Amino acid sequence: MRYFKKTLKVIGWALAGIIGTVALYLLMAYLLPHFGTVKEPGTSNDVAIYILTNGVHTDIVVPVKNEQMDWSKEVKFENTKSRDTTGDLLAFGWGDKGFYLNTPTWAQLKFSVAFKAATGLSTSAMHTTFYRDLVESPDCKKIMISKAQYARLIAYIQNSFQVDNEGHVMLIPTTANYNNFDAFYETKRRYNIFYTCNTWANNALKAAGQKAAIWTPSDKGIFWQYRAEK
């Protein structure tokens, strides 16, 4: 009986610890996105970038090509189904590889995929999408940055990719495309509940000296910083 009571006590403390950890995470996920970094002052408006959300996931969208960078040399049009070369904007979305490639819709989300993503057991991927134009909306915000800030953003995005022995980004062969204008590439780091797709995008804004949440696991934490503008 004494052993049974001791076992129940241990189980009780373990459950309390799990519940407490989850509660603390949810509290931080709610509070911290409301506190943000400010935009670097005194900079020029040289390059237009966008933040774009589908309601869950945030992409960072940049010009396909300008005097500073030609992304199409590595993230090639020919890697998309359409092979359409008319896109002038390119969206980058870092995220969990298993989720990207094995979960076409939320209804098809498997527990194994969600568990691996949450605990960092899965690898990551970069989802890239070409656009011909974007229209500003509550889900799409245009941001003007300087050339120096864009140079830092370029470096941040480039450093997120895995590269082969020759320094080229690594295409992920798949038929799990979302549309005719996207492709997937191998990336560094592992997705987890503390470093999500939106955390990556939020850090991209920080790298570019733009407004961002102190930390956020969700797209709402990013867009709150901009929708709060009067």
N, C-alpha and C positions, 0 to 999 in steps of 0.2 A: 504493500500500500504506500509506504514511504517513497519507494522508487517511482511509483505511478504519479504521486503528487509532485515529485521533483521534475518528472518528465513534462507534466502539464505546465508547470511553472516556466520551464525552459521554452516550451512552445509558445506560451503566452507572451514572454518577453521578446521572442523572435518576431511574433506577429505584431506586437506593439512597435518594435523597431522598424519593421517594413512599412507599417501604416504611417508612422511618424516621418520616415524618409520620403514617402510619396507625398504626404501633406506639405512638407517643407519644400519639395521640388515644385509642387503646384503653386505654392505661395510665391516663391521666387520667380516662377514663370509668369505670374500675374503682375508682380510689383516691379521687377527690374526693367521690363520694357518701357515703363513710364518715365524712366530716367535715361537721359541720353547725352551724347557728346555733341558739341556744337560744330558748325561748319567753320573751316579755316577762314579767317577774315582776310580781306584785301587781295583776293585772287581774281583772275580774269575768267571770262566765260568763253573758252575756246572750243570745247568739245561737248556735244550733247550725248548723254547716256540716259538710260531708263532703268527703273525698277519695275518689274512686271510680276504680278501674282495671279495664280489660277484659283486663289481662295485658300490654298494650303501652302504652296511652295513659291518662293521668290526667285526670279531670274535677274541677273545683271545683264543689261543689253548695251552693246557698244557698236560703234561703226565697224562694218566688215573691213574697211580699208580707209586709212588716211595717211598723212605724211609721217606719222609716228609708227604705225603698225598695219600690216596686212595679214589679218588672221586667216585668210583663205589659203595661204601658203601651207598651213598645217591643218586647220579645220576646213577641209576641202569640200567644195560644192559637190564634187563627184561621189562623196561618201553618203549623200542623201539619195533617197529613192528617185526624186525628180531630176536631180543633177542640174537644177535650175540655177543659173549664175546671175540672176537679176536681183537677188537680195542685197540690200545695202546695210542691214542691221543684223547683228548676231547675238543671240541670247545664250548665256552660260548659266547652267544650273547644276551645282554639285549636289550629290545625294547618295543614298544607299543603292548599291548596285542591284541587290536582290529585289528591292522594291521597284526600281526602274524597269528591270527586265522581266519580272515575274508577276507583276500586279497591274494589269491593264486598267482595272477599275477597283474602287474601294471594296465593292462587293466580293471581289476575288482575292482580297487580302488574306493570306494564310497566317496562322499563328506562328509558324516557324520563321517566316519572313519577318514578321513584326518583332518577334523575340530577338532574332539575330541583329536586327537594326537597332533596337533599343539598347542592347548590351554590348555593342561594338564587335560582334562576332562575324559580321559580314564585311565585305569590301565595298569600296565606293566607286562612283563613276561620274563623269561629266556629261550632262545632257545638253547638246547644242542645237539651236534652232535658228534658221535664217528667216528674216522678215524683210518685206519690201518697204513697209512703213508701219508706224504705230501711232495710234491716236490716244492722247491723254484722257484718262478716266480715273475713277476712284481706284481702279486696279492697275493703272499704268501711270507712273509719275516720271516726267522729264526733269533731268537735273543737268545744269551746265557746270562744267569743271574746267580747270586750267590744263595746259599741256603738261605741266609738272605733276599735277594730280593724276592725270591720265597715265603718265609714265609709271607711277606707283601702282595704279590699278592694273595695268598691263603685267607688271612684274608679279603682282599677287595672283592673278589668274594663271599666268604661265607656271608659277611655282606649284599650282594645285595639280597639274598633270603629271602622270608618270610618263617617262620618255624611254625610248629604246637606246641601244648602244650608240646610235648615231645622233641622238638628241631629238628625235622626232616623236610627236605624240602618238599614242597607240590606240587605233580604232578598235572598238569592240564589235565584231561581226554578230549581227542579230537581226531578227525579223520583228522584234518587239518595238518597232518605231511608233511614235505617236501620230505622225503625219508624214507627208512626202518631203519635208524640208529639214528633218532632224537626223542626228547621229549621236552615238555614245562613244566615250573615250575613257581609258583607264586613268585613275587619279590616285593621289596620295591620301593618307589618313583613313580613319574608319568612322562611319556614322555612329552616333550614340545619342542618348537623350540630352546630353549636355553640349554636344556639337552636332547640330542638325543642318539640313540644307539651308535653313533660314539663318542659322548662326554663321554659316559660311558667307552668305550674301551680306549679312550685317557687318561682318569683318571686312568685306570688300569695300563697303562704304567708308569704314574707318580708314582703310588703307588709302583711299582717295581723298581723305580730309573732309568728308561730308557728314551730315547729321546721321546719327545711328543710335540704336539703343545700347545701353551699357552691356547688356546681354539679352538675347531672346532666342527661344527655340521655335518661335512661330512667325509667320509673315505679318501678323497684326502688330507685333512689336516694332517692326521696321516701318510699316506704313503709318503707324500712330504718330511717329515723329514728323511726318509730312502732312498728314491730314489735319494735324493740329494747327497748321499755318492758317493765319487769317488773311 
